[in-house]
Amino acid sequence: DKVLPELIEPYELRAAKLREFLEDVKPSLCYDIVPLADPFGPSITDPDLQCLVVSEETRRGGEAVNRKRLENGLSELALHEIQLMKDPDHSQNEEEKISSSSLRQRLLGTLLQPPRQDPALPLRPYVIGLTGGTGSGKTSIAKLLGHLGAFIIDADKLGHAVYVPGGPAYEPVVAAFGAEILNKDGTINRKVLGAKVFGNQERLKSLTDIVWPEIAQMAKERVREADAQG
């Protein structure tokens, strides 16, 4: 349930940074860095621990640790509370404290690694694919890229275009699913077609085997059109 978990650095890198910090602050300090596979980690099983450092936010967690320790027959830990450092530069939608969640939000739009160069792909046109579930922001990002000069290809609109009379998927779809999917004007009734395929994996695959290659071909044609426009 972390904010933007995709941007959390790997454990090994985080541990290395922590180790570097500890050595910089006090080289003589003895410490042990361990990964936490659950909310408690070794705090409820290690009999040698004496103190747990908490903040105002995590004090209740520290008290939960002590309850677990008592259940396990261990002595309670001293809870040493420290104050959270405030972030003077936090924005309105960020936490007031210095927060890794806020830092990850600021990384949005930052390249995590340079674009991979594939010798089999031409440098132009440069194609970016946007994918994601309903409400994930595809349309908003596409509009932003469009304002910056990008040529937008909407696969949903292409999906509608392949079904229209004269479209590349029209006749194969009618042949596969029958004339009962047609409206009086000859257009495909997508609700009737949907009722035929959804819930039936075999029929759904038959439909996507017809439609998806045609959508991909139309997308490639739009890419070539964009390239021609510079």
DOVEX-369997 format. One line per field, with one value per atom (N, C-alpha, C, O): residue number from 1; x, y negated, z negated. Coordinates in steps of 0.02 Angstrom, whole numbers. Example, Ala and Ser with C-alpha at 12.3 -4.5 7.8 and 13.67 -1.06 7.14 Angstrom:
! residues 2
seq: c(1;1;1;1;2;2;2;2) .
c1: c(660;615;660;712;642;684;645;670) .
c2: c(284;225;165;166;112;53;-2;-57) .
c3: c(-390;-390;-390;-423;-354;-357;-394;-402) .
This chain:
! residues 230
seq: c(1;1;1;1;2;2;2;2;3;3;3;3;4;4;4;4;5;5;5;5;6;6;6;6;7;7;7;7;8;8;8;8;9;9;9;9;10;10;10;10;11;11;11;11;12;12;12;12;13;13;13;13;14;14;14;14;15;15;15;15;16;16;16;16;17;17;17;17;18;18;18;18;19;19;19;19;20;20;20;20;21;21;21;21;22;22;22;22;23;23;23;23;24;24;24;24;25;25;25;25;26;26;26;26;27;27;27;27;28;28;28;28;29;29;29;29;30;30;30;30;31;31;31;31;32;32;32;32;33;33;33;33;34;34;34;34;35;35;35;35;36;36;36;36;37;37;37;37;38;38;38;38;39;39;39;39;40;40;40;40;41;41;41;41;42;42;42;42;43;43;43;43;44;44;44;44;45;45;45;45;46;46;46;46;47;47;47;47;48;48;48;48;49;49;49;49;50;50;50;50;51;51;51;51;52;52;52;52;53;53;53;53;54;54;54;54;55;55;55;55;56;56;56;56;57;57;57;57;58;58;58;58;59;59;59;59;60;60;60;60;61;61;61;61;62;62;62;62;63;63;63;63;64;64;64;64;65;65;65;65;66;66;66;66;67;67;67;67;68;68;68;68;69;69;69;69;70;70;70;70;71;71;71;71;72;72;72;72;73;73;73;73;74;74;74;74;75;75;75;75;76;76;76;76;77;77;77;77;78;78;78;78;79;79;79;79;80;80;80;80;81;81;81;81;82;82;82;82;83;83;83;83;84;84;84;84;85;85;85;85;86;86;86;86;87;87;87;87;88;88;88;88;89;89;89;89;90;90;90;90;91;91;91;91;92;92;92;92;93;93;93;93;94;94;94;94;95;95;95;95;96;96;96;96;97;97;97;97;98;98;98;98;99;99;99;99;100;100;100;100;101;101;101;101;102;102;102;102;103;103;103;103;104;104;104;104;105;105;105;105;106;106;106;106;107;107;107;107;108;108;108;108;109;109;109;109;110;110;110;110;111;111;111;111;112;112;112;112;113;113;113;113;114;114;114;114;115;115;115;115;116;116;116;116;117;117;117;117;118;118;118;118;119;119;119;119;120;120;120;120;121;121;121;121;122;122;122;122;123;123;123;123;124;124;124;124;125;125;125;125;126;126;126;126;127;127;127;127;128;128;128;128;129;129;129;129;130;130;130;130;131;131;131;131;132;132;132;132;133;133;133;133;134;134;134;134;135;135;135;135;136;136;136;136;137;137;137;137;138;138;138;138;139;139;139;139;140;140;140;140;141;141;141;141;142;142;142;142;143;143;143;143;144;144;144;144;145;145;145;145;146;146;146;146;147;147;147;147;148;148;148;148;149;149;149;149;150;150;150;150;151;151;151;151;152;152;152;152;153;153;153;153;154;154;154;154;155;155;155;155;156;156;156;156;157;157;157;157;158;158;158;158;159;159;159;159;160;160;160;160;161;161;161;161;162;162;162;162;163;163;163;163;164;164;164;164;165;165;165;165;166;166;166;166;167;167;167;167;168;168;168;168;169;169;169;169;170;170;170;170;171;171;171;171;172;172;172;172;173;173;173;173;174;174;174;174;175;175;175;175;176;176;176;176;177;177;177;177;178;178;178;178;179;179;179;179;180;180;180;180;181;181;181;181;182;182;182;182;183;183;183;183;184;184;184;184;185;185;185;185;186;186;186;186;187;187;187;187;188;188;188;188;189;189;189;189;190;190;190;190;191;191;191;191;192;192;192;192;193;193;193;193;194;194;194;194;195;195;195;195;196;196;196;196;197;197;197;197;198;198;198;198;199;199;199;199;200;200;200;200;201;201;201;201;202;202;202;202;203;203;203;203;204;204;204;204;205;205;205;205;206;206;206;206;207;207;207;207;208;208;208;208;209;209;209;209;210;210;210;210;211;211;211;211;212;212;212;212;213;213;213;213;214;214;214;214;215;215;215;215;216;216;216;216;217;217;217;217;218;218;218;218;219;219;219;219;220;220;220;220;221;221;221;221;222;222;222;222;223;223;223;223;224;224;224;224;225;225;225;225;226;226;226;226;227;227;227;227;228;228;228;228;229;229;229;229;230;230;230;230) .
c1: c(41;0;43;18;107;151;133;108;146;137;191;250;170;216;269;329;248;297;347;401;328;374;438;489;435;494;534;583;514;553;617;614;674;738;744;714;782;791;822;859;806;831;907;934;941;1015;1043;1091;1013;1037;1021;1063;962;943;989;1010;1003;1048;1118;1150;1141;1208;1212;1262;1159;1157;1156;1189;1118;1114;1182;1205;1215;1281;1331;1370;1328;1373;1360;1407;1296;1278;1304;1333;1293;1315;1391;1416;1426;1499;1524;1575;1487;1505;1493;1533;1438;1420;1465;1490;1473;1513;1544;1511;1606;1637;1643;1645;1647;1656;1592;1593;1536;1471;1463;1479;1439;1423;1348;1307;1331;1261;1248;1294;1184;1163;1102;1052;1105;1049;1014;1045;949;912;849;818;829;766;706;710;651;590;541;519;523;474;403;355;397;332;337;392;283;285;331;351;348;385;459;502;476;545;573;536;638;669;650;671;612;597;557;558;521;480;511;481;571;603;674;700;705;775;778;757;804;806;859;857;906;960;940;975;885;863;841;810;857;839;796;756;803;769;743;773;687;659;648;614;677;669;605;596;561;497;487;523;437;416;345;316;318;250;202;153;218;175;180;131;239;250;250;264;234;233;185;200;126;78;107;93;146;180;229;236;265;312;276;301;218;180;155;151;139;118;176;167;237;297;304;316;296;303;250;264;189;138;157;148;184;206;264;268;310;368;344;369;297;271;237;244;201;171;224;213;282;336;382;433;364;405;467;515;469;528;513;455;565;557;536;551;500;480;541;592;535;587;572;514;625;616;599;632;547;527;555;534;602;633;602;614;563;528;569;594;575;609;559;508;572;528;543;600;490;499;524;503;568;593;542;516;529;482;516;576;476;501;476;418;521;498;476;442;494;479;423;412;385;333;276;260;247;191;126;125;72;7;-17;-51;-1;-25;26;17;79;130;126;96;156;158;202;250;186;224;293;341;300;364;407;381;472;514;492;493;471;437;462;470;475;496;439;452;376;320;320;309;334;337;395;389;452;510;495;516;458;442;393;397;346;300;338;320;391;431;470;491;480;516;473;499;408;364;386;397;391;412;488;513;525;598;618;593;663;686;725;774;703;740;803;852;801;860;854;799;910;906;868;869;835;800;847;903;823;865;871;821;931;943;939;978;892;885;905;871;960;983;932;935;884;833;778;738;776;724;754;808;719;744;737;694;779;776;714;689;689;628;580;602;516;486;494;498;497;504;435;393;422;354;351;392;302;290;223;173;221;158;130;166;66;32;-18;-62;-11;-57;-76;-40;-133;-156;-231;-266;-256;-327;-368;-341;-434;-479;-464;-457;-457;-444;-371;-355;-326;-255;-220;-163;-254;-225;-199;-165;-215;-190;-211;-169;-275;-300;-266;-248;-258;-226;-154;-133;-117;-47;-43;0;-89;-89;-102;-71;-147;-161;-99;-83;-65;-3;49;80;57;106;84;125;18;-7;7;26;-1;15;89;108;131;203;223;282;173;187;185;199;167;165;105;53;112;58;23;54;-41;-76;-113;-151;-102;-139;-179;-151;-245;-290;-312;-352;-287;-303;-378;-406;-410;-482;-520;-567;-500;-534;-520;-564;-459;-444;-486;-508;-497;-538;-609;-640;-635;-702;-699;-745;-645;-640;-637;-662;-606;-599;-666;-672;-718;-783;-831;-881;-817;-866;-870;-821;-927;-932;-876;-864;-842;-785;-720;-666;-724;-665;-634;-667;-570;-534;-561;-550;-595;-620;-694;-721;-727;-801;-824;-861;-802;-826;-803;-844;-740;-720;-761;-777;-778;-817;-888;-915;-919;-987;-988;-1034;-936;-933;-926;-953;-888;-875;-933;-944;-972;-1022;-1094;-1140;-1103;-1169;-1201;-1181;-1251;-1284;-1327;-1348;-1339;-1380;-1345;-1376;-1280;-1244;-1252;-1225;-1288;-1292;-1355;-1407;-1347;-1404;-1439;-1414;-1498;-1535;-1495;-1503;-1452;-1413;-1349;-1309;-1340;-1282;-1221;-1172;-1224;-1168;-1169;-1222;-1111;-1107;-1132;-1110;-1178;-1203;-1154;-1155;-1113;-1059;-1087;-1055;-1146;-1176;-1196;-1186;-1226;-1246;-1184;-1182;-1133;-1070;-1039;-1014;-1039;-1010;-1045;-1012;-1110;-1148;-1131;-1135;-1110;-1092;-1024;-1012;-978;-908;-887;-849;-912;-887;-915;-976;-871;-889;-876;-884;-858;-841;-771;-762;-721;-651;-636;-597;-666;-652;-677;-642;-739;-766;-730;-718;-711;-674;-608;-588;-573;-509;-519;-478;-574;-589;-596;-573;-629;-639;-573;-556;-535;-472;-422;-381;-424;-379;-394;-350;-456;-475;-458;-428;-477;-477;-408;-386;-374;-311;-258;-226;-247;-196;-215;-171;-280;-301;-289;-269;-303;-289;-214;-194;-173;-100;-78;-34;-107;-88;-108;-70;-169;-190;-145;-129;-123;-77;-11;16;14;77;69;114;10;-2;-4;22;-33;-34;36;53;79;148;184;221;173;205;178;216;114;85;118;134;127;160;231;254;266;335;337;380;288;285;272;294;237;223;280;279;330;388;380;426) .
c2: c(61;0;-63;-118;-56;-114;-158;-134;-223;-269;-254;-254;-243;-231;-178;-193;-117;-66;-50;-25;-65;-51;-92;-74;-148;-192;-181;-217;-132;-116;-80;-32;-103;-74;-3;13;41;109;110;64;162;167;161;126;195;195;125;107;84;15;-28;-68;-19;-58;-40;-84;25;47;18;-2;17;-10;-85;-108;-122;-194;-205;-250;-163;-168;-153;-187;-101;-82;-139;-154;-170;-227;-285;-317;-298;-352;-337;-381;-277;-259;-263;-287;-241;-244;-316;-333;-359;-429;-465;-507;-448;-481;-457;-497;-391;-364;-298;-246;-298;-237;-182;-123;-200;-150;-114;-67;-137;-110;-38;-22;5;74;78;54;108;111;173;206;189;246;223;203;226;207;270;314;274;335;315;264;354;340;360;406;324;338;372;343;434;470;462;485;430;418;354;326;329;265;265;212;324;326;344;317;388;409;439;472;429;459;426;449;371;334;375;360;426;466;534;574;546;612;607;656;548;541;522;468;567;552;500;474;485;439;366;321;354;285;253;285;188;152;91;70;61;-2;-3;26;-38;-47;-122;-154;-148;-219;-227;-194;-270;-282;-356;-398;-373;-442;-448;-398;-508;-517;-473;-447;-466;-427;-352;-316;-329;-257;-231;-173;-276;-254;-196;-148;-199;-145;-79;-26;-83;-23;4;65;-42;-21;13;62;-13;17;87;132;94;160;209;268;185;227;252;312;208;229;280;326;273;322;391;442;390;453;483;544;441;466;500;553;469;499;566;613;569;633;686;745;664;711;723;757;696;706;665;683;608;564;500;482;466;403;347;349;297;240;199;198;164;119;49;29;11;-60;-94;-82;-136;-171;-242;-283;-257;-323;-361;-344;-413;-450;-508;-548;-514;-570;-610;-583;-673;-716;-708;-697;-713;-710;-777;-830;-775;-836;-862;-823;-926;-957;-972;-986;-969;-986;-1056;-1065;-1106;-1175;-1186;-1236;-1141;-1150;-1106;-1098;-1075;-1029;-1067;-1124;-1036;-1068;-1052;-1015;-1080;-1075;-1003;-984;-962;-893;-844;-783;-869;-826;-828;-874;-778;-777;-832;-853;-856;-910;-887;-926;-824;-797;-780;-776;-771;-744;-672;-631;-656;-594;-561;-594;-497;-461;-458;-455;-459;-459;-523;-521;-580;-643;-643;-667;-615;-612;-570;-587;-515;-473;-509;-502;-548;-586;-636;-648;-665;-714;-680;-714;-614;-579;-564;-544;-573;-560;-603;-663;-571;-606;-608;-636;-578;-575;-508;-456;-509;-447;-407;-431;-345;-302;-275;-260;-268;-246;-274;-288;-282;-310;-263;-202;-290;-247;-196;-212;-134;-80;-88;-95;-86;-92;-23;22;-14;49;38;2;69;56;77;55;120;142;90;94;40;-11;-78;-97;-112;-178;-229;-222;-280;-331;-375;-403;-380;-418;-375;-337;-380;-419;-384;-322;-423;-396;-381;-426;-317;-296;-281;-243;-311;-299;-264;-288;-209;-174;-189;-185;-207;-219;-163;-152;-128;-75;-78;-107;-48;-49;-40;-47;-26;-14;-78;-133;-70;-128;-175;-153;-239;-288;-294;-329;-262;-265;-327;-340;-367;-430;-431;-478;-380;-377;-440;-470;-458;-514;-579;-620;-589;-650;-656;-709;-601;-602;-613;-650;-581;-590;-663;-690;-696;-767;-809;-855;-795;-832;-823;-871;-761;-749;-783;-808;-783;-817;-891;-920;-923;-995;-1008;-1063;-957;-965;-949;-953;-932;-921;-849;-835;-803;-733;-719;-752;-671;-647;-591;-540;-600;-552;-500;-518;-437;-382;-348;-318;-353;-325;-256;-249;-204;-135;-120;-79;-153;-143;-166;-133;-224;-250;-205;-195;-179;-131;-69;-39;-48;10;2;50;-59;-73;-75;-53;-103;-113;-47;-43;5;68;102;145;84;117;84;115;23;-12;22;53;17;46;21;-39;67;49;51;48;56;61;130;177;137;199;260;317;250;307;319;369;276;280;347;384;363;424;487;532;493;553;562;619;508;513;536;579;507;527;600;637;620;690;737;793;716;761;763;815;708;705;697;695;693;694;626;577;624;561;535;477;576;553;500;469;489;436;368;318;366;304;264;293;198;154;150;177;117;111;73;86;26;-12;24;-4;85;124;117;153;72;65;121;150;136;189;162;110;199;182;211;272;169;194;225;268;202;232;304;349;315;384;427;485;399;436;451;507;402;412;467;507;469;522;591;640;594;659;684;744;636;657;655;697;606;599;655;668;686;745;809;863;804;863;852;817;883;870;889;855;942;964;913;895;889;838;772;738;755;692;695;645;752;758;754;725;784;780;707;687;667;597;558;521;568;530;551;510;615;637;601;592;580;541;468;437;440;367;340;290;371;342;333;280;382;370;311;275;301;245;178;130;177;116;101;44;153;143;117;73;143;120;47;8;28;-42;-87;-143;-64;-103;-115;-170;-63;-70;-120;-159;-119;-168;-239;-286;-248;-314;-336;-395;-289;-306;-330;-379;-296;-318;-386;-427;-399;-464;-518;-573;-503;-551;-565;-623;-513;-520;-566;-609;-556;-596;-670;-714;-682;-751;-781;-840;-741;-766;-769;-789) .
c3: c(0;0;0;-15;17;20;80;130;74;130;182;166;245;300;283;285;267;248;303;289;367;422;417;446;381;376;313;300;272;212;234;272;210;230;202;151;235;211;141;122;103;34;31;-12;77;75;81;47;125;134;73;52;44;-15;-74;-111;-81;-136;-126;-174;-63;-49;-66;-93;-50;-66;-142;-168;-177;-250;-281;-327;-255;-280;-270;-314;-211;-196;-244;-267;-259;-305;-375;-407;-399;-467;-474;-525;-423;-425;-423;-452;-388;-383;-450;-470;-483;-546;-603;-642;-608;-664;-643;-649;-618;-592;-644;-627;-708;-760;-781;-820;-754;-774;-750;-692;-794;-775;-759;-798;-704;-684;-643;-619;-637;-596;-557;-586;-491;-448;-425;-395;-438;-419;-380;-396;-330;-294;-338;-378;-329;-366;-319;-269;-336;-296;-324;-293;-382;-413;-454;-459;-484;-520;-581;-604;-608;-671;-662;-698;-616;-607;-671;-708;-684;-743;-809;-863;-806;-868;-918;-977;-895;-941;-957;-992;-929;-941;-969;-996;-963;-984;-1058;-1077;-1100;-1173;-1191;-1247;-1146;-1161;-1150;-1172;-1116;-1104;-1170;-1212;-1177;-1238;-1225;-1268;-1165;-1152;-1081;-1036;-1071;-1004;-994;-1033;-940;-924;-883;-832;-906;-872;-861;-889;-821;-814;-842;-865;-842;-865;-824;-850;-759;-714;-728;-721;-749;-755;-827;-839;-874;-945;-955;-990;-924;-932;-907;-935;-853;-828;-879;-887;-912;-964;-1023;-1051;-1041;-1094;-1074;-1115;-1009;-984;-987;-1001;-973;-979;-1050;-1061;-1099;-1169;-1189;-1228;-1164;-1179;-1151;-1184;-1090;-1060;-1098;-1106;-1121;-1159;-1223;-1242;-1258;-1319;-1304;-1343;-1248;-1228;-1216;-1228;-1191;-1176;-1235;-1228;-1294;-1354;-1356;-1390;-1320;-1318;-1357;-1368;-1378;-1414;-1367;-1307;-1395;-1355;-1334;-1368;-1278;-1255;-1279;-1285;-1294;-1307;-1241;-1190;-1241;-1180;-1183;-1224;-1138;-1136;-1077;-1019;-1093;-1040;-1015;-1055;-950;-918;-878;-857;-866;-827;-753;-733;-712;-640;-614;-638;-566;-535;-484;-444;-486;-440;-373;-371;-321;-254;-236;-220;-239;-227;-154;-140;-109;-38;-14;46;-61;-39;-5;-24;45;81;45;-4;71;37;34;-14;85;86;57;64;25;-5;-81;-110;-113;-185;-213;-180;-272;-303;-323;-322;-342;-363;-301;-246;-312;-259;-248;-294;-187;-174;-110;-58;-114;-54;-3;57;-27;20;62;123;30;66;116;172;94;139;201;256;191;249;295;356;267;309;352;410;324;362;419;466;414;466;527;579;521;578;638;631;695;755;763;812;715;720;751;731;800;830;778;750;765;719;752;717;817;855;925;948;960;1027;1074;1063;1125;1173;1204;1223;1208;1235;1311;1346;1335;1407;1438;1421;1484;1520;1592;1628;1614;1683;1735;1793;1716;1764;1773;1820;1728;1732;1757;1735;1801;1824;1767;1724;1769;1718;1726;1678;1787;1800;1840;1883;1829;1774;1707;1704;1653;1586;1559;1552;1544;1525;1450;1423;1417;1346;1339;1366;1303;1291;1223;1173;1219;1155;1143;1185;1087;1071;998;957;981;912;909;959;849;840;844;850;840;841;782;725;797;745;726;677;763;744;770;752;813;835;906;925;946;1015;1054;1088;1050;1088;1067;1109;1002;977;1000;1022;996;1018;1094;1118;1131;1204;1221;1267;1185;1198;1185;1223;1129;1113;1168;1189;1191;1245;1310;1348;1321;1381;1380;1431;1321;1315;1327;1348;1314;1326;1398;1416;1439;1510;1532;1591;1488;1508;1552;1546;1596;1639;1601;1586;1585;1542;1584;1629;1568;1599;1545;1499;1549;1498;1520;1567;1487;1507;1497;1534;1448;1439;1501;1524;1528;1588;1648;1690;1652;1706;1699;1748;1635;1622;1647;1670;1644;1671;1747;1781;1774;1846;1884;1941;1855;1892;1902;1946;1862;1866;1916;1935;1937;1979;2047;2069;2081;2148;2193;2198;2225;2265;2227;2256;2160;2119;2126;2147;2108;2121;2084;2106;2028;1989;2000;1975;2037;2042;2071;2038;2131;2163;2126;2117;2104;2067;2003;1985;1967;1906;1921;1887;1972;1991;2013;1996;2050;2073;2015;2016;1963;1906;1858;1826;1851;1797;1822;1783;1888;1915;1925;1894;1969;1986;1928;1930;1877;1821;1779;1736;1791;1753;1787;1763;1844;1882;1863;1849;1863;1857;1926;1975;1928;1991;2044;2103;2021;2070;2092;2129;2068;2089;2045;2054;1996;1950;1898;1884;1870;1820;1753;1729;1723;1656;1605;1593;1576;1532;1468;1438;1446;1387;1400;1359;1458;1477;1486;1465;1518;1528;1460;1449;1415;1349;1311;1277;1317;1282;1308;1271;1371;1400;1376;1370;1362;1350;1277;1254;1239;1171;1127;1127;1091;1051;1089;1061;1152;1193;1221;1270;1189;1206;1279;1312;1303;1371;1422;1470;1412;1458;1452;1501;1390;1379;1416;1447;1412;1447;1523;1559;1547;1619;1641;1694;1598;1615;1612;1658;1558;1552;1605;1627;1627;1681;1746;1788;1754;1814;1806;1850;1748;1739;1721;1750;1673;1649;1702;1704;1747;1800;1844;1868;1855;1897;1862;1892;1796;1757;1759;1767;1750;1751;1819;1822;1873;1940;1950;1979;1926;1931;1891;1912;1832;1791;1827;1825;1860;1897;1954;1968;1986;2039;2012;2043;1952;1921;1902;1907;1881;1864;1927;1925;1982;2045;2066;2092;2054;2069;2026;2051;1962;1917;1940;1938;1961;1985;2046;2052;2091;2152;2136;2173;2081;2060;2021;2003;2007;1970;1896;1860) .
